[in-house]
């Protein structure tokens, strides 16, 4: 016989609800078999500020390129980093595939 899930109480305010969920597990109130995968395409990724030291000539070049493209230099730096990370990831995944082929041979 299946165990019945508990009924979620009605809350007077958000503080009461927050206090309730702080000490209760949602798994006692929801059937995990009925969960559905969700996507939130309009959410912006959270950003973290970092400090990075760059040679002055590199920073000047970055700012010059950004000015020509009419974008903030920080945004251009993020674009360059993202592209390079994708290239590196692809390079690593393809080289690990080649290593596996060599081992199998």
Order of alpha helices (4+ residues) and beta strands (2+ residues): alpha-alpha-alpha
